[in-house]
């Protein structure tokens, strides 16, 4: 399949990397992180909740604008494909 949330082989992950973008991404060639869809994510004091400021004007292929609901939906689908 090409359900990106559970792929482990490099060929499938390569296709996923071309169709999905995360809140943060690895700097190419390293292990440092850089913002991707998020400008910044900030935790609360006990690290149980995170607030992420999303990049503005991010568009999907159909022209619709990315918002927090899209991020929540993506996370829910990653945890439970039946969602």
C-alpha positions in Angstrom: 0.0 0.0 0.0 1.0 3.6 0.1 -0.5 4.5 3.5 2.4 6.8 4.5 1.7 6.6 8.2 2.9 3.0 8.3 5.3 2.7 5.4 8.9 1.5 6.2 10.5 0.8 2.9 12.6 3.5 1.3 10.8 3.4 -2.1 7.4 4.1 -0.5 8.9 6.7 1.9 10.4 8.4 -1.1 6.9 8.7 -2.7 5.4 9.9 0.6 8.1 12.6 0.9 6.9 14.0 -2.4 3.3 14.1 -1.5 3.3 15.0 2.2 4.9 17.8 4.3 5.3 17.8 8.0 5.3 20.5 10.7 9.1 20.1 11.0 11.6 18.4 8.7 15.2 17.3 8.9 17.8 19.5 7.5 19.0 17.7 4.3 22.0 15.5 5.1 21.7 15.8 8.9 19.7 15.3 12.0 18.9 18.9 12.9 15.3 20.0 12.5 13.9 23.0 10.7 10.4 24.4 10.5 8.4 23.1 7.5 4.6 23.7 7.7 5.0 25.2 11.1 6.8 28.5 11.7 7.5 27.4 15.3 6.1 25.0 17.9 6.2 25.8 21.6 5.5 23.4 24.4 3.8 24.1 27.7 5.9 23.8 30.9 5.4 20.1 31.4 5.7 19.3 27.7 2.2 17.7 27.5 0.8 20.3 25.0 2.3 22.0 22.0 1.1 25.1 20.2 2.3 25.4 16.6 2.1 28.5 14.5 1.5 27.4 10.9 3.1 29.1 7.9 0.6 31.4 6.2 -0.7 31.0 2.7 0.2 27.3 2.4 -2.0 25.9 -0.4 -3.1 22.4 -1.3 -3.1 21.3 -5.0 -6.7 22.3 -5.3 -6.0 25.9 -4.1 -7.5 25.5 -0.6 -5.6 26.9 2.3 -4.0 24.8 5.0 -5.4 25.4 8.5 -5.2 23.8 11.9 -8.1 21.4 11.1 -6.1 19.9 8.3 -3.2 19.2 10.7 -5.5 17.6 13.3 -7.1 15.5 10.6 -3.7 14.3 9.4 -2.6 13.4 12.9 -5.9 11.5 13.6 -5.5 9.5 10.4 -1.9 8.7 11.3 -3.0 7.3 14.6 -6.1 5.5 13.4 -6.7 4.8 9.7 -10.4 4.2 10.3 -10.8 7.9 11.3 
